[in-house]
Amino acid sequence: MPEVRLIDETGKQLGIIAINEALERARTKGFDLVEVAPDSDPPVCRIMDFTKFVYEQKRKQKAARKKTVKTDIKEIKLRPNIDPHDMSIKLKHAREFLEKGNKLKITMRYRAREMRHYDIGTKRVDELVQMLGDMATVESSTRGNAAMRMQTVIMAPRKSAGSKPAQEPVTTE
């Protein structure tokens, strides 16, 4: 006859009992017999209200999902020959994205004829990163690889967005 290690509804261990007797105890108390550790020898079963247990598990999962923060990645696309006014508009949008707590992906795309001026595009991306340096940090970057037709920089907002960088440059006079 199969046996199980039984735990009652209060968490007290009742020992190793025949499965029929464990089922009978659960029924007399108005609860369910739930197998909690099937791999152990003998298997561990618990007397509990299974529907209440499932309900509480769902509530815990829902509460955990509420606490998680979802960050979006917003993208700004550039070309090496971008107009200064267009660059200022892109900068303004980038600041808005970072202020809202989103990550920012800066993408510099090159056409075939623009690959000759790879350094100009890299300089534009560096300028933009420098302008956003007070409110974001570089998380990852593919700058400097001239074999690629696209450069990307992913920036994450600082903890206190809009504040000055943590370390100011030291000047000696």
TORDRENNU-276735 format. One record per residue: residue in three letters; y, x, z of N, C-alpha, C in turn; residue number from 1. Coordinates in nm, 4 decimals, padded with zeros to 6 digits, always signed. Atoms other than C-alpha are relative to their C-alpha. Example, Ala and Ser with C-alpha at 12.3 -4.5 7.8 and 13.67 -1.06 7.14 Angstrom:
2
+-------+----------+----------+----------+----------+----------+----------+----------+----------+----------+-------+
: torse :     n.c2 :     n.c1 :     n.c3 :    ca.c2 :    ca.c1 :    ca.c3 :     c.c2 :     c.c1 :     c.c3 : tornu :
+-------+----------+----------+----------+----------+----------+----------+----------+----------+----------+-------+
:   Ala : -00.1190 : +00.0890 : +00.0000 : -00.4500 : +01.2300 : +00.7800 : +00.1200 : +00.0900 : +00.0000 :     1 :
:   Ser : -00.1190 : -00.0820 : -00.0060 : -00.1060 : +01.3670 : +00.7140 : +00.1090 : -00.0770 : +00.0730 :     2 :
+-------+----------+----------+----------+----------+----------+----------+----------+----------+----------+-------+
END
This chain:
173
+-------+----------+----------+----------+----------+----------+----------+----------+----------+----------+-------+
: torse :     n.c2 :     n.c1 :     n.c3 :    ca.c2 :    ca.c1 :    ca.c3 :     c.c2 :     c.c1 :     c.c3 : tornu :
+-------+----------+----------+----------+----------+----------+----------+----------+----------+----------+-------+
:   Met : -00.1183 : +00.0847 : +00.0000 : +00.0000 : +00.0000 : +00.0000 : +00.1251 : +00.0895 : +00.0000 :     1 :
:   Pro : -00.1184 : -00.0847 : +00.0080 : +00.3411 : +00.1484 : -00.0995 : +00.0873 : -00.0141 : +00.1247 :     2 :
:   Glu : -00.0852 : -00.0027 : -00.1184 : +00.5744 : +00.2493 : +00.1792 : +00.1389 : +00.0487 : -00.0382 :     3 :
:   Val : -00.1386 : -00.0419 : +00.0217 : +00.9504 : +00.3006 : +00.2005 : +00.0612 : +00.0401 : +00.1331 :     4 :
:   Arg : -00.0792 : -00.0330 : -00.1192 : +01.1900 : +00.4598 : +00.4463 : +00.1109 : -00.1037 : +00.0047 :     5 :
:   Leu : -00.0894 : +00.1152 : -00.0072 : +01.4016 : +00.1653 : +00.5655 : +00.1219 : +00.0292 : +00.0863 :     6 :
:   Ile : -00.1267 : -00.0085 : -00.0732 : +01.7654 : +00.1605 : +00.6733 : +00.0525 : -00.1423 : +00.0106 :     7 :
:   Asp : -00.0464 : +00.1379 : -00.0139 : +01.9028 : -00.1624 : +00.8204 : +00.1472 : -00.0141 : -00.0400 :     8 :
:   Glu : -00.1359 : +00.0287 : +00.0480 : +02.2414 : -00.3272 : +00.7461 : +00.1088 : +00.0732 : +00.0783 :     9 :
:   Thr : -00.0989 : -00.0742 : -00.0795 : +02.4176 : -00.1320 : +01.0248 : -00.0063 : +00.1500 : -00.0259 :    10 :
:   Gly : +00.0142 : -00.1418 : +00.0310 : +02.2970 : +00.2057 : +00.8911 : -00.1013 : +00.0704 : +00.0881 :    11 :
:   Lys : +00.0989 : -00.0573 : -00.0909 : +02.0267 : +00.2589 : +01.1560 : -00.1335 : +00.0148 : -00.0731 :    12 :
:   Gln : +00.1297 : -00.0233 : +00.0651 : +01.6988 : +00.4137 : +01.0311 : -00.1104 : -00.0680 : +00.0811 :    13 :
:   Leu : +00.1093 : +00.0715 : -00.0649 : +01.3977 : +00.1981 : +01.1058 : -00.1344 : +00.0692 : -00.0193 :    14 :
:   Gly : +00.1228 : -00.0754 : +00.0203 : +01.1382 : +00.4487 : +00.9864 : -00.0700 : -00.0374 : -00.1291 :    15 :
:   Ile : +00.0795 : +00.0265 : +00.1200 : +00.8633 : +00.4320 : +00.7237 : -00.0788 : -00.1288 : +00.0223 :    16 :
:   Ile : +00.0568 : +00.1343 : -00.0135 : +00.7501 : +00.0733 : +00.6683 : -00.0596 : -00.0392 : -00.1345 :    17 :
:   Ala : +00.0581 : +00.0526 : +00.1237 : +00.5318 : -00.1054 : +00.4114 : +00.1059 : -00.0808 : -00.0732 :    18 :
:   Ile : -00.1031 : +00.0657 : +00.0810 : +00.7360 : -00.2467 : +00.1250 : +00.0025 : -00.1504 : +00.0212 :    19 :
:   Asn : +00.0046 : +00.1445 : -00.0239 : +00.6185 : -00.6043 : +00.1912 : +00.0726 : -00.0369 : +00.1292 :    20 :
:   Glu : -00.0663 : +00.0251 : -00.1275 : +00.7353 : -00.5851 : +00.5520 : +00.1508 : +00.0212 : -00.0124 :    21 :
:   Ala : -00.1425 : -00.0258 : +00.0208 : +01.0705 : -00.4374 : +00.4420 : +00.0660 : -00.1170 : -00.0734 :    22 :
:   Leu : -00.0523 : +00.1164 : +00.0722 : +01.1209 : -00.7238 : +00.1948 : +00.0123 : -00.1212 : +00.0924 :    23 :
:   Glu : -00.0015 : +00.1130 : -00.0931 : +01.0355 : -00.9757 : +00.4662 : +00.1161 : +00.0119 : +00.0986 :    24 :
:   Arg : -00.1126 : -00.0221 : -00.0924 : +01.2885 : -00.8212 : +00.7098 : +00.1336 : -00.0304 : -00.0684 :    25 :
:   Ala : -00.1240 : +00.0250 : +00.0733 : +01.5593 : -00.8336 : +00.4421 : +00.0212 : -00.1498 : -00.0207 :    26 :
:   Arg : -00.0114 : +00.1446 : +00.0233 : +01.4847 : -01.1998 : +00.3640 : +00.0356 : -00.0754 : +00.1274 :    27 :
:   Thr : -00.0288 : +00.0698 : -00.1258 : +01.4882 : -01.3060 : +00.7295 : +00.1452 : +00.0190 : +00.0436 :    28 :
:   Lys : -00.1403 : -00.0245 : -00.0362 : +01.8312 : -01.1491 : +00.7760 : +00.0968 : -00.0539 : -00.1054 :    29 :
:   Gly : -00.0849 : +00.0577 : +00.1036 : +01.9600 : -01.3067 : +00.4522 : +00.0645 : +00.1043 : -00.0907 :    30 :
:   Phe : -00.0541 : -00.1071 : +00.0836 : +02.0205 : -00.9776 : +00.2717 : -00.0996 : +00.0395 : -00.1088 :    31 :
:   Asp : +00.0849 : -00.0523 : +00.1065 : +01.8739 : -00.7857 : -00.0227 : -00.0559 : +00.1359 : +00.0417 :    32 :
:   Leu : +00.0581 : -00.1320 : -00.0212 : +01.6464 : -00.4819 : -00.0183 : +00.0341 : +00.0837 : -00.1231 :    33 :
:   Val : -00.0497 : -00.0817 : +00.1113 : +01.8099 : -00.2107 : -00.2322 : -00.0546 : +00.1412 : +00.0139 :    34 :
:   Glu : +00.0516 : -00.1363 : +00.0032 : +01.6485 : +00.1169 : -00.3307 : +00.1170 : +00.0947 : -00.0252 :    35 :
:   Val : -00.1158 : -00.0886 : +00.0128 : +01.9080 : +00.3895 : -00.2712 : -00.0384 : +00.1419 : -00.0403 :    36 :
:   Ala : +00.0448 : -00.1348 : +00.0375 : +01.7039 : +00.7093 : -00.3196 : -00.1431 : -00.0091 : -00.0517 :    37 :
:   Pro : +00.1357 : +00.0181 : +00.0529 : +01.4087 : +00.6534 : -00.5542 : -00.0785 : +00.1299 : -00.0144 :    38 :
:   Asp : +00.0679 : -00.1272 : +00.0231 : +01.3296 : +01.0258 : -00.5967 : -00.0624 : +00.0593 : +00.1259 :    39 :
:   Ser : +00.0541 : -00.0592 : -00.1226 : +01.2584 : +01.1015 : -00.2313 : -00.1409 : -00.0545 : +00.0266 :    40 :
:   Asp : +00.1378 : +00.0392 : -00.0292 : +00.9105 : +01.0729 : -00.0830 : -00.0106 : -00.0321 : +00.1485 :    41 :
:   Pro : +00.0028 : +00.1261 : +00.0751 : +00.8799 : +00.7959 : +00.0341 : +00.1415 : -00.0426 : -00.0394 :    42 :
:   Pro : -00.1323 : +00.0440 : +00.0434 : +01.1672 : +00.6167 : -00.1454 : +00.0785 : -00.0631 : +00.1150 :    43 :
:   Val : -00.0857 : +00.0540 : -00.1053 : +01.4640 : +00.5157 : +00.0702 : +00.0569 : -00.1329 : -00.0467 :    44 :
:   Cys : -00.0542 : +00.1325 : +00.0299 : +01.5599 : +00.1475 : +00.0783 : +00.0932 : -00.0419 : +00.1127 :    45 :
:   Arg : -00.0990 : +00.0436 : -00.0972 : +01.8492 : -00.0215 : +00.2516 : +00.0127 : -00.1513 : -00.0046 :    46 :
:   Ile : -00.0235 : +00.1437 : -00.0081 : +01.9002 : -00.3760 : +00.3723 : +00.1508 : -00.0201 : -00.0075 :    47 :
:   Met : -00.1435 : +00.0230 : +00.0170 : +02.2407 : -00.4921 : +00.2412 : +00.0236 : -00.1213 : -00.0869 :    48 :
:   Asp : -00.0404 : +00.1068 : +00.0907 : +02.4291 : -00.7686 : +00.0632 : +00.0407 : +00.0682 : -00.1305 :    49 :
:   Phe : -00.0208 : -00.0760 : +00.1236 : +02.4046 : -00.6319 : -00.2908 : +00.1219 : -00.0481 : -00.0780 :    50 :
:   Thr : -00.1163 : +00.0503 : +00.0744 : +02.6668 : -00.8601 : -00.4475 : +00.1306 : +00.0482 : +00.0633 :    51 :
:   Lys : -00.1188 : -00.0508 : -00.0692 : +02.9203 : -00.7558 : -00.1822 : +00.0178 : +00.1491 : -00.0284 :    52 :
:   Phe : -00.0035 : -00.1428 : +00.0292 : +02.8299 : -00.3912 : -00.2432 : +00.0556 : +00.0259 : -00.1405 :    53 :
:   Val : -00.0469 : -00.0158 : +00.1380 : +02.8843 : -00.4245 : -00.6210 : +00.1482 : -00.0343 : -00.0088 :    54 :
:   Tyr : -00.1400 : +00.0410 : -00.0002 : +03.2152 : -00.6057 : -00.5602 : +00.0892 : +00.1109 : +00.0573 :    55 :
:   Glu : -00.0787 : -00.1070 : -00.0615 : +03.3419 : -00.3283 : -00.3299 : +00.0062 : +00.1239 : -00.0889 :    56 :
:   Gln : +00.0001 : -00.1143 : +00.0923 : +03.2375 : -00.0594 : -00.5799 : +00.0995 : -00.0214 : -00.1137 :    57 :
:   Lys : -00.0947 : +00.0304 : +00.1076 : +03.4350 : -00.2323 : -00.8561 : +00.1436 : +00.0098 : +00.0491 :    58 :
:   Arg : -00.1355 : -00.0101 : -00.0569 : +03.7385 : -00.2591 : -00.6281 : +00.0416 : +00.1449 : +00.0165 :    59 :
:   Lys : -00.0306 : -00.1426 : -00.0166 : +03.7191 : +00.1135 : -00.5481 : +00.0306 : +00.0655 : -00.1342 :    60 :
:   Gln : -00.0237 : -00.0566 : +00.1330 : +03.6948 : +00.2023 : -00.9181 : +00.1335 : -00.0459 : -00.0556 :    61 :
:   Lys : -00.1271 : +00.0527 : +00.0486 : +03.9890 : -00.0224 : -01.0011 : +00.1167 : +00.0689 : +00.0701 :    62 :
:   Ala : -00.1054 : -00.0685 : -00.0751 : +04.1995 : +00.1367 : -00.7260 : +00.0138 : +00.1450 : -00.0461 :    63 :
:   Ala : -00.0045 : -00.1387 : +00.0470 : +04.1064 : +00.4853 : -00.8487 : +00.0671 : +00.0080 : -00.1370 :    64 :
:   Arg : -00.0640 : +00.0010 : +00.1321 : +04.2118 : +00.3927 : -01.2044 : +00.1498 : -00.0215 : +00.0105 :    65 :
:   Lys : -00.1429 : +00.0242 : -00.0178 : +04.5477 : +00.2663 : -01.0782 : +00.0734 : +00.1271 : +00.0410 :    66 :
:   Lys : -00.0633 : -00.1218 : -00.0510 : +04.6181 : +00.5994 : -00.9078 : +00.0118 : +00.1085 : -00.1056 :    67 :
:   Thr : -00.0065 : -00.1043 : +00.1016 : +04.5553 : +00.8067 : -01.2201 : +00.1256 : -00.0166 : -00.0836 :    68 :
:   Val : -00.1211 : -00.0003 : +00.0802 : +04.8594 : +00.9031 : -01.4227 : -00.0365 : +00.0414 : -00.1418 :    69 :
:   Lys : +00.0307 : -00.0292 : +00.1396 : +04.8285 : +00.8890 : -01.7993 : +00.1225 : +00.0639 : -00.0631 :    70 :
:   Thr : -00.1105 : -00.0662 : +00.0678 : +05.0447 : +01.1387 : -01.9831 : -00.0243 : -00.0043 : -00.1493 :    71 :
:   Asp : +00.0084 : +00.0042 : +00.1446 : +05.1149 : +01.0924 : -02.3488 : +00.0521 : +00.1311 : -00.0566 :    72 :
:   Ile : -00.0530 : -00.1158 : +00.0703 : +05.1745 : +01.3728 : -02.5950 : +00.0842 : -00.0528 : -00.1147 :    73 :
:   Lys : -00.0919 : +00.0388 : +00.1052 : +05.4799 : +01.3067 : -02.8080 : +00.0200 : +00.1209 : -00.0906 :    74 :
:   Glu : -00.0076 : -00.1105 : +00.0962 : +05.5233 : +01.5123 : -03.1237 : +00.1337 : -00.0005 : -00.0737 :    75 :
:   Ile : -00.1193 : -00.0208 : +00.0817 : +05.8270 : +01.6528 : -03.3011 : -00.0397 : +00.0926 : -00.1129 :    76 :
:   Lys : +00.0380 : -00.0798 : +00.1164 : +05.7738 : +01.7817 : -03.6551 : +00.1244 : +00.0628 : -00.0604 :    77 :
:   Leu : -00.1115 : -00.0759 : +00.0554 : +05.9984 : +02.0467 : -03.8070 : -00.0413 : +00.0691 : -00.1289 :    78 :
:   Arg : +00.0160 : -00.0869 : +00.1167 : +06.0410 : +02.2449 : -04.1281 : +00.0889 : +00.1226 : +00.0231 :    79 :
:   Pro : -00.0813 : -00.1208 : -00.0228 : +06.1813 : +02.6003 : -04.1452 : +00.1466 : -00.0162 : -00.0409 :    80 :
:   Asn : -00.1380 : +00.0125 : +00.0478 : +06.4933 : +02.4929 : -04.3360 : +00.0670 : -00.1260 : +00.0537 :    81 :
:   Ile : -00.0568 : +00.1200 : -00.0603 : +06.5953 : +02.2147 : -04.0957 : +00.1504 : +00.0187 : +00.0196 :    82 :
:   Asp : -00.1451 : -00.0004 : -00.0157 : +06.9648 : +02.1278 : -04.0846 : +00.0354 : +00.0084 : +00.1493 :    83 :
:   Pro : -00.0373 : -00.0095 : -00.1422 : +07.1470 : +02.2134 : -03.7566 : +00.0186 : -00.1363 : +00.0671 :    84 :
:   His : -00.0191 : +00.1335 : -00.0573 : +07.2416 : +01.8475 : -03.7052 : -00.1347 : -00.0674 : +00.0258 :    85 :
:   Asp : +00.1336 : +00.0558 : -00.0189 : +06.8807 : +01.7379 : -03.7552 : -00.0698 : +00.0659 : +00.1183 :    86 :
:   Met : +00.0591 : -00.0733 : -00.1120 : +06.7736 : +02.0065 : -03.5093 : +00.0536 : -00.0530 : +00.1331 :    87 :
:   Ser : -00.0567 : +00.0520 : -00.1247 : +07.0139 : +01.8688 : -03.2467 : -00.0575 : -00.1380 : +00.0328 :    88 :
:   Ile : +00.0610 : +00.1315 : -00.0234 : +06.8693 : +01.5182 : -03.2944 : -00.1427 : +00.0166 : +00.0510 :    89 :
:   Lys : +00.1372 : -00.0268 : -00.0465 : +06.5149 : +01.6556 : -03.2559 : +00.0019 : +00.0470 : +00.1451 :    90 :
:   Leu : -00.0146 : -00.0497 : -00.1368 : +06.6302 : +01.8365 : -02.9399 : +00.0271 : -00.1159 : +00.0958 :    91 :
:   Lys : -00.0330 : +00.1158 : -00.0833 : +06.7768 : +01.5119 : -02.8020 : -00.1245 : -00.0847 : +00.0259 :    92 :
:   His : +00.1237 : +00.0774 : -00.0167 : +06.4490 : +01.3255 : -02.8649 : -00.0991 : +00.0739 : +00.0896 :    93 :
:   Ala : +00.0913 : -00.0800 : -00.0816 : +06.2503 : +01.6100 : -02.7103 : +00.0369 : -00.0104 : +00.1472 :    94 :
:   Arg : -00.0448 : +00.0126 : -00.1394 : +06.4613 : +01.5944 : -02.3941 : -00.0357 : -00.1378 : +00.0564 :    95 :
:   Glu : +00.0354 : +00.1350 : -00.0451 : +06.4065 : +01.2169 : -02.3725 : -00.1494 : -00.0094 : +00.0321 :    96 :
:   Phe : +00.1446 : +00.0042 : -00.0234 : +06.0289 : +01.2603 : -02.4039 : -00.0356 : +00.0710 : +00.1299 :    97 :
:   Leu : +00.0321 : -00.0781 : -00.1198 : +06.0199 : +01.5271 : -02.1327 : +00.0526 : -00.0674 : +00.1262 :    98 :
:   Glu : -00.0556 : +00.0693 : -00.1172 : +06.2450 : +01.3267 : -01.8983 : -00.0883 : -00.1167 : +00.0426 :    99 :
:   Lys : +00.0897 : +00.1109 : -00.0321 : +06.0005 : +01.0362 : -01.9196 : -00.1343 : +00.0478 : +00.0537 :   100 :
:   Gly : +00.1236 : -00.0553 : -00.0550 : +05.7214 : +01.2718 : -01.8069 : -00.1092 : +00.0226 : -00.1022 :   101 :
:   Asn : +00.0995 : -00.0224 : +00.1038 : +05.5429 : +01.3023 : -02.1415 : -00.0062 : +00.1473 : -00.0372 :   102 :
:   Lys : +00.0104 : -00.1349 : +00.0550 : +05.4115 : +01.6258 : -02.2843 : +00.0601 : -00.0029 : -00.1399 :   103 :
:   Leu : -00.0654 : -00.0089 : +00.1292 : +05.5764 : +01.7492 : -02.6019 : -00.0736 : +00.1000 : -00.0877 :   104 :
:   Lys : +00.0639 : -00.0887 : +00.0971 : +05.4106 : +01.8961 : -02.9100 : +00.1014 : +00.0258 : -00.1105 :   105 :
:   Ile : -00.0925 : -00.0394 : +00.1058 : +05.6412 : +02.0866 : -03.1420 : -00.0839 : +00.0574 : -00.1128 :   106 :
:   Thr : +00.0791 : -00.0434 : +00.1146 : +05.4925 : +02.1285 : -03.4894 : +00.0939 : +00.0489 : -00.1094 :   107 :
:   Met : -00.0756 : -00.0568 : +00.1122 : +05.6426 : +02.3578 : -03.7549 : -00.0962 : +00.0091 : -00.1168 :   108 :
:   Arg : +00.0858 : +00.0000 : +00.1188 : +05.4903 : +02.2933 : -04.0966 : +00.0660 : +00.0791 : -00.1112 :   109 :
:   Tyr : -00.0484 : -00.0816 : +00.1119 : +05.5208 : +02.5245 : -04.3941 : -00.0616 : -00.0485 : -00.1296 :   110 :
:   Arg : +00.0525 : +00.0196 : +00.1343 : +05.4900 : +02.4498 : -04.7607 : -00.0369 : +00.1376 : -00.0530 :   111 :
:   Ala : +00.0452 : -00.1287 : +00.0553 : +05.3422 : +02.7195 : -04.9840 : +00.1160 : +00.0954 : -00.0223 :   112 :
:   Arg : -00.1140 : -00.0882 : +00.0281 : +05.6819 : +02.8534 : -05.0898 : +00.0744 : +00.0414 : +00.1264 :   113 :
:   Glu : -00.0672 : -00.0328 : -00.1261 : +05.8050 : +02.8517 : -04.7302 : -00.0757 : +00.1045 : +00.0812 :   114 :
:   Met : +00.0802 : -00.0974 : -00.0744 : +05.5271 : +03.0850 : -04.6141 : +00.0633 : +00.1386 : -00.0037 :   115 :
:   Arg : -00.0688 : -00.1300 : +00.0069 : +05.7406 : +03.3823 : -04.7254 : +00.0981 : +00.0167 : +00.1146 :   116 :
:   His : -00.1026 : -00.0038 : -00.1056 : +05.9943 : +03.2898 : -04.4581 : -00.0571 : -00.0500 : +00.1323 :   117 :
:   Tyr : +00.0696 : +00.0403 : -00.1222 : +05.7517 : +03.2478 : -04.1716 : +00.0825 : +00.0341 : +00.1235 :   118 :
:   Asp : -00.0799 : -00.0447 : -00.1143 : +05.9843 : +03.4395 : -03.9403 : +00.1153 : -00.0958 : +00.0296 :   119 :
:   Ile : -00.1084 : +00.0964 : -00.0221 : +06.2623 : +03.1807 : -03.9924 : -00.0528 : -00.1191 : +00.0799 :   120 :
:   Gly : +00.0597 : +00.1117 : -00.0723 : +06.0335 : +02.9000 : -03.8775 : -00.0330 : +00.0371 : +00.1432 :   121 :
:   Thr : +00.0327 : -00.0467 : -00.1349 : +05.9153 : +03.1028 : -03.5804 : +00.1266 : +00.0087 : +00.0845 :   122 :
:   Lys : -00.1272 : -00.0113 : -00.0715 : +06.2781 : +03.1692 : -03.4864 : +00.0509 : -00.1390 : +00.0406 :   123 :
:   Arg : -00.0428 : +00.1374 : -00.0300 : +06.3571 : +02.7939 : -03.5037 : -00.0807 : -00.0579 : +00.1176 :   124 :
:   Val : +00.0851 : +00.0492 : -00.1094 : +06.0614 : +02.7096 : -03.2801 : +00.0386 : +00.0689 : +00.1303 :   125 :
:   Asp : -00.0397 : -00.0736 : -00.1204 : +06.1621 : +02.9827 : -03.0335 : +00.1326 : -00.0516 : +00.0554 :   126 :
:   Glu : -00.1286 : +00.0552 : -00.0436 : +06.5180 : +02.8443 : -03.0246 : -00.0207 : -00.1327 : +00.0731 :   127 :
:   Leu : +00.0252 : +00.1303 : -00.0608 : +06.3900 : +02.4963 : -02.9479 : -00.0690 : +00.0156 : +00.1359 :   128 :
:   Val : +00.0695 : -00.0249 : -00.1273 : +06.1557 : +02.6256 : -02.6766 : +00.0977 : +00.0530 : +00.1034 :   129 :
:   Gln : -00.0991 : -00.0564 : -00.0915 : +06.4425 : +02.8228 : -02.5234 : +00.0964 : -00.1084 : +00.0484 :   130 :
:   Met : -00.0916 : +00.1074 : -00.0386 : +06.6723 : +02.5165 : -02.5272 : -00.0653 : -00.0982 : +00.0975 :   131 :
:   Leu : +00.0716 : +00.0914 : -00.0893 : +06.4045 : +02.3108 : -02.3503 : -00.0556 : +00.0709 : +00.1236 :   132 :
:   Gly : +00.0556 : -00.0797 : -00.1098 : +06.3161 : +02.5904 : -02.1068 : +00.0424 : -00.0439 : +00.1377 :   133 :
:   Asp : -00.0461 : +00.0435 : -00.1310 : +06.5204 : +02.4356 : -01.8260 : -00.0764 : -00.1203 : +00.0531 :   134 :
:   Met : +00.0700 : +00.1196 : -00.0469 : +06.3052 : +02.1232 : -01.8144 : -00.1480 : -00.0027 : -00.0339 :   135 :
:   Ala : +00.1420 : -00.0007 : +00.0373 : +05.9634 : +02.2240 : -01.9537 : -00.0523 : +00.1427 : -00.0063 :   136 :
:   Thr : +00.0666 : -00.1296 : +00.0125 : +05.7124 : +02.5058 : -01.9617 : -00.0989 : -00.0063 : -00.1157 :   137 :
:   Val : +00.0928 : -00.0072 : +00.1119 : +05.4992 : +02.6216 : -02.2532 : -00.1422 : -00.0008 : +00.0544 :   138 :
:   Glu : +00.1385 : +00.0118 : -00.0439 : +05.1381 : +02.5142 : -02.2022 : -00.0935 : +00.0758 : -00.0937 :   139 :
:   Ser : +00.0798 : -00.0741 : +00.0974 : +04.9854 : +02.6462 : -02.5241 : +00.0836 : +00.0185 : -00.1260 :   140 :
:   Ser : -00.0806 : -00.0323 : +00.1172 : +05.1129 : +02.7988 : -02.8433 : -00.0863 : +00.0674 : -00.1058 :   141 :
:   Thr : +00.0650 : -00.0697 : +00.1114 : +04.9942 : +02.9083 : -03.1894 : +00.1052 : +00.0724 : -00.0827 :   142 :
:   Arg : -00.1052 : -00.0734 : +00.0698 : +05.3128 : +03.0948 : -03.2770 : -00.0468 : +00.1408 : -00.0297 :   143 :
:   Gly : +00.0267 : -00.1403 : +00.0316 : +05.2943 : +03.4324 : -03.4453 : -00.1194 : +00.0248 : -00.0899 :   144 :
:   Asn : +00.1143 : -00.0177 : +00.0883 : +04.9829 : +03.3736 : -03.6548 : +00.0442 : -00.0373 : -00.1413 :   145 :
:   Ala : -00.0607 : +00.0246 : +00.1308 : +05.1297 : +03.4105 : -04.0047 : -00.0995 : -00.0494 : -00.1041 :   146 :
:   Ala : +00.0992 : +00.0468 : +00.0958 : +04.8033 : +03.3142 : -04.1748 : -00.0094 : -00.1523 : -00.0017 :   147 :
:   Met : +00.0105 : +00.1454 : -00.0089 : +04.8395 : +02.9499 : -04.0680 : +00.1212 : -00.0673 : -00.0630 :   148 :
:   Arg : -00.1103 : +00.0738 : +00.0613 : +05.0517 : +02.6903 : -04.2464 : +00.0692 : -00.0915 : +00.1002 :   149 :
:   Met : -00.0585 : +00.0862 : -00.1014 : +05.1399 : +02.5244 : -03.9193 : +00.0030 : +00.0750 : +00.1331 :   150 :
:   Gln : -00.0122 : -00.0556 : -00.1344 : +05.2662 : +02.6424 : -03.5808 : +00.0139 : -00.1174 : +00.0969 :   151 :
:   Thr : -00.0145 : +00.1051 : -00.1009 : +05.2288 : +02.4296 : -03.2700 : +00.0283 : +00.0615 : +00.1354 :   152 :
:   Val : -00.0302 : -00.0376 : -00.1373 : +05.3697 : +02.4589 : -02.9211 : -00.0096 : -00.1277 : +00.0824 :   153 :
:   Ile : +00.0096 : +00.1153 : -00.0899 : +05.2727 : +02.2193 : -02.6421 : +00.0728 : +00.0359 : +00.1281 :   154 :
:   Met : -00.0816 : -00.0224 : -00.1197 : +05.5210 : +02.1898 : -02.3577 : -00.0254 : -00.1127 : +00.0995 :   155 :
:   Ala : +00.0192 : +00.0974 : -00.1077 : +05.4694 : +02.0167 : -02.0241 : +00.1269 : -00.0040 : +00.0833 :   156 :
:   Pro : -00.1219 : +00.0076 : -00.0818 : +05.7584 : +01.8864 : -01.8144 : -00.0192 : +00.0700 : +00.1333 :   157 :
:   Arg : +00.0051 : -00.0616 : -00.1333 : +05.8428 : +02.0754 : -01.4990 : -00.0120 : -00.1108 : +00.1033 :   158 :
:   Lys : +00.0177 : +00.0993 : -00.1063 : +05.7768 : +01.9033 : -01.1680 : +00.1285 : -00.0774 : +00.0248 :   159 :
:   Ser : -00.1289 : +00.0673 : -00.0156 : +06.1465 : +01.8277 : -01.1242 : +00.0738 : +00.0127 : -00.1322 :   160 :
:   Ala : -00.0580 : -00.0058 : +00.1342 : +06.2494 : +01.7548 : -01.4832 : +00.1509 : -00.0134 : +00.0080 :   161 :
:   Gly : -00.1449 : +00.0042 : +00.0033 : +06.6139 : +01.8156 : -01.5571 : +00.0640 : +00.0997 : +00.0938 :   162 :
:   Ser : -00.0566 : -00.0983 : -00.0911 : +06.6574 : +02.0789 : -01.2856 : -00.0022 : +00.1377 : -00.0648 :   163 :
:   Lys : -00.0063 : -00.1370 : +00.0517 : +06.7254 : +02.4467 : -01.3357 : -00.1363 : +00.0669 : +00.0163 :   164 :
:   Pro : +00.1252 : -00.0702 : -00.0178 : +06.4346 : +02.6893 : -01.3803 : -00.0096 : +00.0617 : +00.1382 :   165 :
:   Ala : +00.0229 : -00.0498 : -00.1352 : +06.2796 : +02.8207 : -01.0607 : +00.0567 : +00.1399 : +00.0188 :   166 :
:   Gln : -00.0492 : -00.1369 : -00.0135 : +06.3760 : +03.1849 : -01.1278 : +00.1159 : +00.0207 : -00.0949 :   167 :
:   Glu : -00.1172 : -00.0335 : +00.0796 : +06.7224 : +03.2795 : -01.2445 : -00.0087 : +00.1485 : -00.0336 :   168 :
:   Pro : +00.0026 : -00.1421 : +00.0332 : +06.7598 : +03.6122 : -01.4275 : +00.0886 : +00.0799 : +00.0956 :   169 :
:   Val : -00.0718 : -00.0845 : -00.0943 : +06.8701 : +03.8896 : -01.1938 : +00.0902 : +00.0944 : -00.0785 :   170 :
:   Thr : -00.0939 : -00.0910 : +00.0661 : +07.1818 : +04.0772 : -01.3027 : +00.0486 : +00.1014 : +00.1007 :   171 :
:   Thr : -00.0495 : -00.1061 : -00.0876 : +07.2841 : +04.4089 : -01.1536 : +00.1352 : +00.0448 : -00.0524 :   172 :
:   Glu : -00.1357 : -00.0380 : +00.0392 : +07.6491 : +04.4999 : -01.1541 : +00.0369 : +00.1350 : +00.0516 :   173 :
+-------+----------+----------+----------+----------+----------+----------+----------+----------+----------+-------+
END
